[in-house]
Amino acid sequence: MTLGLWQQPATALPFWVRPVGGETTMSYVLRLATANELVRPTTLLRSIGQPSNVQPHQFMLRDGFEVKLNAPAQQRLAVFAGIPLQRLARCLPLPAFIDGADDHGTPRLAIVGAGSQTRSHCTLCVARLPGTPPIKVYHGHAPVICPRHHRWLGIPTAPGQFDLSDTPEIITANRRRDGLLRSQHDQQWTDTQFRAAEWVTIGWSGMVHLLWHRQLAERWKQRRASIATATGRTPPERLVLPPETAVLAEIFCDPQWRRQIPAASYYGQSAFYLHVAHRLGLPSGLATGVQVSADPLGYWVDRHEVHHRGTYRAAWRPAIPAGRTLDEFLRAAT
């Protein structure tokens, strides 16, 4: 009886391949097979584990497929790569394949679609590698800007690669975003604030006819022109917004302002809008304009006030003025 490739002993391949941070398992396996000059790169997939759904073919990487491995198959990949599994897992997300069957330690794999979750690696980085192999990485596990070549590598809502050498403020904004995510205990909550901030700036990009948004529109126009000159094509709208988005996100995450907004009166919120205008380098007229128009920032403030009015008013009050008792202060505050 002939043994399947996944049943034969695994040994380290002659040539070692360095994994790219956030790289898909499919991309890395095919690069490893190509570097070792396997006639059929999918042979390595079959050697790693028994296919559980469809048979691998050579166009799977191009067509946006990914491979999931169970624990024994992950161990075999580490042996073929010549890299300890723990070290390999620090670079590759290695999505796990879990099925209900009792396979008694049989290495198994499953082919799944992952096109919406992945993108191509930096083309200039790939050009430095022998053979310029195609490399796919996960959006959520790889940097959106190449630190070596200062290129925007794309996100699901803004695909494509663009040269940011002439727009360093976008690179700085990305670093500020990463720093804020690292500084917060709950990164998912922080990411939600970034999404809210991006929603506001996207809304502003459609309101450039208003007086207090014209200065922003001019900034975005200049950034778009700089990127188009460097890259040769016009970038998507969202690519020019990160500097303002990062500033808003920092304000949205500030616990002091998150407490003061629900506790302040309608007119007392002007201090918040003035702070936003100052941080963004905009005229103070923004504070008045936001409050009298259907502005996305005003909508965020209203929602935050409605959702947290009871929480912050019960948990925070301003300091008691000197010369007043606690009872007097509480009567005046309520």
C-alpha positions in Angstrom: 0.0 0.0 0.0 1.4 3.4 -1.1 1.7 6.0 1.7 0.3 9.5 1.1 2.8 12.3 1.0 1.5 13.6 4.3 2.2 10.1 5.9 5.9 10.1 4.9 8.6 11.5 7.4 9.1 15.2 7.2 12.7 16.5 6.8 14.1 20.0 6.5 14.3 21.3 2.9 17.8 22.3 1.6 17.0 26.0 1.2 15.7 28.2 4.0 13.1 30.9 3.3 12.6 33.9 5.6 8.9 34.5 6.3 7.4 37.9 5.9 5.4 39.4 8.8 1.7 38.7 8.4 2.2 36.4 5.4 -0.4 33.9 4.5 0.4 30.2 5.0 -0.3 29.6 1.3 2.1 32.3 0.2 4.9 31.0 2.4 4.5 27.4 1.5 4.5 28.1 -2.3 7.6 30.4 -1.8 9.3 27.6 0.1 8.5 25.1 -2.6 9.7 27.4 -5.4 13.0 28.2 -3.6 13.6 24.5 -3.3 12.8 24.0 -7.0 10.0 21.5 -6.6 8.6 20.7 -10.0 5.0 21.0 -8.6 4.9 23.5 -5.7 1.6 22.0 -4.6 3.5 18.8 -3.8 4.7 20.5 -0.6 1.1 21.3 0.4 0.2 17.6 0.1 3.4 16.7 2.0 2.3 19.0 4.9 -1.1 17.5 5.4 -4.0 15.5 3.9 -6.4 17.8 1.9 -9.8 17.7 3.6 -11.9 19.5 1.0 -10.4 20.4 -2.4 -7.2 19.4 -4.1 -4.5 22.1 -4.2 -3.6 23.6 -7.6 -1.0 26.1 -8.8 -3.3 29.1 -9.2 -4.6 29.1 -5.6 -2.5 32.0 -4.4 -3.4 34.1 -7.5 -7.1 33.4 -6.9 -7.0 34.5 -3.2 -7.0 31.1 -1.4 -5.5 30.3 1.9 -4.6 27.0 3.6 -5.5 26.2 7.2 -3.5 23.6 9.0 -4.3 21.5 12.1 -1.6 21.1 14.8 0.2 18.1 13.3 0.3 19.8 9.9 1.7 23.0 11.5 4.5 20.9 13.0 5.3 19.3 9.6 5.5 22.8 8.0 8.0 23.9 10.7 10.1 20.9 10.0 10.1 21.4 6.2 10.9 25.1 6.8 13.7 24.4 9.2 12.2 27.0 11.7 10.9 26.2 15.2 7.1 26.4 15.2 7.0 29.1 17.9 9.3 31.3 15.9 7.4 30.7 12.7 4.1 31.6 14.4 5.5 35.0 15.3 5.6 35.8 11.6 2.8 33.8 10.1 -0.8 34.1 11.5 -1.1 30.3 10.7 -5.0 30.1 10.8 -5.8 26.7 12.4 -7.9 24.0 10.8 -10.3 22.4 13.3 -12.7 19.7 12.3 -14.8 17.4 14.4 -13.2 14.2 13.1 -11.0 12.2 15.4 -8.0 12.0 13.0 -5.6 10.3 15.6 -2.9 12.9 14.9 -3.2 12.8 11.1 -1.9 16.1 9.6 -4.8 17.7 7.7 -5.3 20.9 5.8 -8.3 22.8 4.3 -8.3 25.3 1.4 -10.4 28.4 2.1 -11.1 31.7 0.4 -9.3 34.7 2.0 -9.1 37.3 -0.8 -10.9 40.0 1.1 -8.5 39.6 4.1 -5.3 39.7 2.2 -3.2 42.0 -0.1 0.1 41.9 -1.9 3.3 42.7 -0.1 5.3 45.8 -1.0 6.4 45.5 -4.6 9.7 47.1 -4.0 10.5 44.7 -1.2 9.5 41.8 -3.4 11.8 43.1 -6.2 14.7 42.6 -3.8 14.1 38.9 -3.5 15.4 36.3 -6.0 12.8 35.5 -8.6 10.4 38.3 -7.3 7.9 35.7 -5.9 4.3 36.9 -5.3 3.7 37.4 -1.6 0.3 37.8 0.1 -0.1 39.1 3.6 -3.1 39.6 5.9 -4.4 43.2 6.3 -4.7 42.9 10.1 -1.2 41.4 10.6 1.0 43.5 8.4 1.9 47.2 8.4 -0.2 49.3 6.1 2.9 51.4 5.2 6.2 49.9 4.2 8.8 51.3 6.7 11.7 50.8 4.2 10.1 52.3 1.1 7.5 54.6 2.6 4.7 53.1 0.4 1.1 52.8 1.3 0.3 49.1 0.8 -3.5 49.3 0.8 -6.5 48.4 3.0 -9.8 46.8 1.9 -11.5 50.2 1.5 -8.5 51.8 -0.1 -6.5 49.3 -2.2 -3.4 49.9 -4.2 0.2 50.9 -3.5 1.2 54.6 -3.4 4.5 56.4 -2.8 4.3 58.6 0.4 7.8 60.1 0.2 6.4 63.6 -0.4 3.7 63.3 2.3 5.5 62.5 5.6 2.5 63.6 7.6 0.6 60.5 6.5 3.5 58.3 7.7 3.6 60.2 11.0 -0.1 59.8 11.4 0.2 56.0 11.0 2.9 55.9 13.7 0.7 57.9 16.0 -2.1 55.4 15.4 0.2 52.5 16.3 1.4 54.3 19.4 -2.1 55.0 20.6 -3.1 51.4 20.1 -0.1 50.2 22.1 -0.8 52.7 24.9 -4.4 51.6 25.5 -5.4 48.4 27.4 -8.3 47.6 25.1 -7.1 47.8 21.5 -10.4 46.8 20.1 -12.1 49.8 21.8 -9.3 52.1 20.6 -9.7 50.8 17.1 -13.4 51.6 17.4 -12.5 55.2 18.2 -10.3 55.4 15.1 -13.2 54.1 13.0 -15.4 56.8 14.5 -12.7 59.5 13.8 -12.4 58.2 10.2 -16.2 58.4 9.8 -16.0 62.1 10.8 -13.2 63.0 8.4 -14.8 61.1 5.5 -18.0 63.1 6.2 -16.0 66.3 6.2 -14.5 65.4 2.8 -18.0 65.6 1.4 -18.7 69.0 3.0 -15.8 71.0 1.5 -18.2 73.7 0.3 -18.6 74.9 3.9 -16.4 77.8 5.1 -14.8 76.0 8.0 -13.9 72.9 5.9 -12.2 74.7 3.0 -8.9 74.7 4.7 -9.1 70.9 5.2 -10.1 70.5 1.5 -7.0 72.5 0.4 -4.8 70.3 2.5 -6.3 67.1 1.1 -6.0 68.5 -2.4 -2.3 69.2 -2.0 -1.6 65.7 -0.5 -3.5 64.1 -3.3 -1.5 66.0 -5.9 1.8 65.1 -4.2 1.0 61.4 -4.1 -0.3 61.4 -7.7 2.9 63.1 -8.8 5.1 60.5 -7.0 3.1 57.5 -8.0 1.6 58.4 -11.4 -2.0 57.9 -10.4 -4.6 59.5 -8.2 -4.9 58.0 -4.7 -8.2 57.0 -3.1 -9.9 59.6 -0.9 -9.2 57.8 2.4 -5.4 57.9 1.8 -5.2 61.6 2.4 -7.2 61.7 5.6 -5.1 59.9 8.2 -3.4 63.0 9.7 -6.7 64.5 10.7 -8.1 61.1 11.6 -5.3 60.4 14.0 -5.8 63.8 15.8 -9.5 63.2 16.2 -8.9 59.6 17.5 -6.5 60.9 20.1 -9.2 63.4 21.3 -11.9 60.7 21.2 -9.7 58.5 23.5 -8.9 61.3 25.9 -10.7 60.4 29.2 -11.0 64.0 30.3 -13.0 65.0 27.2 -15.0 61.9 27.3 -16.1 62.8 30.8 -16.7 66.5 30.2 -18.8 66.2 27.0 -21.8 64.4 28.6 -21.6 66.6 31.7 -21.4 69.9 29.8 -24.3 72.1 28.6 -25.0 72.6 24.9 -23.0 75.9 25.0 -20.4 74.4 27.3 -19.5 72.0 24.5 -18.0 74.9 22.6 -14.8 74.3 24.6 -14.5 70.8 23.0 -15.0 72.1 19.5 -12.5 74.9 20.0 -10.0 72.3 21.2 -10.6 70.2 18.1 -10.2 73.3 15.9 -6.9 74.2 17.7 -5.5 70.6 17.4 -6.4 70.5 13.7 -5.0 74.0 13.0 -8.4 75.3 11.9 -10.1 78.6 12.6 -12.2 78.9 15.7 -15.3 79.3 13.5 -15.4 75.5 13.4 -16.8 75.6 16.9 -19.8 77.6 15.9 -20.3 75.9 12.5 -20.4 72.4 13.9 -23.1 73.3 16.4 -25.4 74.9 13.9 -25.0 72.4 11.0 -25.5 68.7 10.5 -21.8 68.1 11.0 -20.4 64.6 11.6 -18.4 65.7 14.6 -21.5 67.2 16.2 -23.3 63.9 15.6 -20.5 62.0 17.4 -20.8 64.4 20.3 -24.6 64.0 20.5 -24.3 60.2 20.4 -21.6 60.2 23.0 -23.6 62.4 25.3 -26.8 60.3 25.0 -24.9 57.0 25.6 -22.8 58.2 28.5 -24.7 61.0 30.2 -25.8 58.9 33.1 -22.4 57.2 33.5 -20.2 60.3 33.5 -22.5 62.6 35.4 -22.7 60.1 38.2 -19.0 59.4 38.2 -17.5 62.8 37.6 -18.1 66.4 38.9 -15.9 69.4 38.8 -13.9 70.3 41.9 -15.7 71.8 44.8 -15.0 75.6 44.9 -13.2 76.9 48.0 -15.5 78.2 50.8 -18.5 76.0 49.9 -19.6 72.9 51.7 -20.3 69.6 49.9 -24.1 69.9 50.5 -24.1 73.4 48.9 -22.1 72.2 46.0 -24.3 69.2 45.3 -27.5 71.4 45.6 -26.1 73.8 43.0 -24.9 71.0 40.7 -28.2 69.3 40.6 
